[in-house]
Amino acid sequence: MLKQPSQEYRGFRAGGIRLREEMLPQLGKLAAGRSRLMFHALHAFDKAQAVMLVEEGLLRREHGRAILEALRRMEKDGVEETRTKSGGGLHSGEQYLIRALGEEIGGRLHLGRSSGDLSSVGINTLQREKVLRILEGVNKLRRVLLGLARQHTDTILPGYSFGQHAQPMTFAHLLLSWAANLARDFERLHGVYGRVNTSPAGAAIMVGSDFPLNRERTAELLGFDSIHENMADAILELNADDSLDVPMNVALLYHTLAKWADDLILWSTSEFAFVDIPDRFCNTSSIMMQKKNVIGPAEVKGASAEAIGCVVTAYHALKGPTGLPITERYYALEALWRVSDNCARDLDWFCELLPALGIRTEHMREQTWRHWATATDLAGALVRERDLPWRTAHQIVGILVRLCEDKGVGPDGVTPALLDEAAVAYHGKPAGLDAAQIKQTLDPGRFIATRTMRGGPAPAESLRQAAFFEDGLRADEATVAGINARLAAAARTLEAAIDSIMGG
């Protein structure tokens, strides 16, 4: 007799049924190991499947009660530990139940299911958990940025373009641009969450079953917002765009984080010296004892490289003729789990690092003044005071900067005579501004104060932007709270349904 003794049940793939020999142990361990991260999701699916089958009359209540009692016993012993010990990977629940209850009862759970929807439920559950954790981290960092922006509306620093001093800005203005970027990241990732929080349960391997499974009920019990309308679309072997959607959007967020990490590393150098990085984010050299190496931001840059590598891995692992990329998908997913965890980690430490930065306010302001970043407003004064065309004023100040460089004079050395020399060289007429007008127009504080248009860096406008972005943040925090509430309610609904069956 080929039927395995229940206590020794090794799964439906044992040699002697369809296959003549056992799978190589090394291959079996690979498959089982990949399922370990999904065990909690598979366990919830097993419970929801049992409840649904009982409610639909596809599983006798006494059998369902026995299965659910056994699954709750597994929880007391530890789901991951028990399933690992039972073996079977995706099918560890069934393997455990058959050993505990016999095939006559435990063998009824898998009715209408396949490895396809089992794995897809596990993958979608993990993807939504990872994305939700990142959404929470994004919102936490946005709140930190808005708080810091309100503190630094008068902290002036140079803005850069092509690596050169461009125009003055404030630290608040820069932080608010970061917050705006994260708001878009939230929007993108929230869209991803909605797409992965769709239930494949009941799709089996592509066409479902002729048993009347209640897919909507299973989705409700598992906290999915909807079901896949097309069963072929539900299964990762056939349609894997959601497992490309997640890494692509995480990589886009990581691109932002890596850019900020570059800023912090650059600003902490002796040449810039804009900020001091707390020592807990640094280490030192084994030979150059004077070194203070910035490690935290450097880790982000490395992790961002892995994030884009995950996109490439997923793209190649999941492409190919419909139904052929199967095992390859796990290589993409294993990278995604790691990248997602890294992203949540790095969002957390940004929240710790940014408020702890030592901001060298006076040095940044001095650098803003020294390298002609306010030259635009000197040209503006020529437009206002002398009614010159903008291009004429622009060219005169350009000549002035060149003349000053030739003479070794900085912005603080500009005199009316120098400006007149530049104006005469350009169009034969003196500029006609006095020393007070020149000094005022080159002052970085006045430069910032006059940028009052919507989106500008003036202190009052920065505070308005902070309030605007906070309104959006509060809405997004409420969105995340709503997601968590719905997931918690689904978990309670599942346990209440189990209680009803067991109590009955």
URMO-V448579 format. One record per run of one state. SS is the DSSP state (hx for helix, st for strand, lp for the rest). FROM is the first residue (numbers start at 1). TO is the last residue. If there is no record, write none. Layout:
SS;FROM;TO
SS;FROM;TO
This chain:
lp;1;5
hx;6;8
lp;9;24
hx;25;55
lp;56;60
hx;61;77
lp;78;78
hx;79;86
lp;87;88
hx;89;101
lp;102;102
hx;103;106
lp;107;114
hx;115;151
lp;152;155
st;156;161
lp;162;163
st;164;170
hx;171;196
lp;197;197
st;198;199
lp;200;214
hx;215;222
lp;223;225
st;226;227
lp;228;230
hx;231;234
lp;235;241
hx;242;267
lp;268;274
st;275;276
lp;277;278
hx;279;281
st;282;283
lp;284;292
st;293;294
lp;295;295
hx;296;318
lp;319;327
hx;328;356
lp;357;357
st;358;359
lp;360;360
hx;361;370
lp;371;374
hx;375;386
lp;387;389
hx;390;407
lp;408;410
hx;411;413
lp;414;415
hx;416;427
lp;428;434
hx;435;441
lp;442;443
hx;444;449
lp;450;458
hx;459;503
lp;504;504
